Amino acid sequence: MLIFVTIVQLLVGLVLATMILFQSGKSRGLSGAIGGIADSYMAKSKAKSLDAKLARATKWVGALFVVLTLIINCMVAAGM
């Protein structure tokens, strides 16, 4: 059982790393800090964009990774 959960955690970790790499950068650099970011159509529809969906999914996959880590630690502590 421990080996199965460890393999699942490895796969979830690979998916998490891939999802993080596919996300675009959030910082706009020095020009965005000085000039400010104007509201545009893209900024208003960001909640529906692929980046927003990917960011939301990354949070869930990250939470699953943490839960699997806790399960593995409990299994090791119990001597399974």
Buried (B, 14 or more C-beta within 10 A) or exposed (E): EEEEBBEBBEEBBEBBEEBEEEEEEEEEEEEEEEEEEEEEEEEEEEEEEEEEEBBEEBEEBBEBBEEBBEBBEEBEEEEE
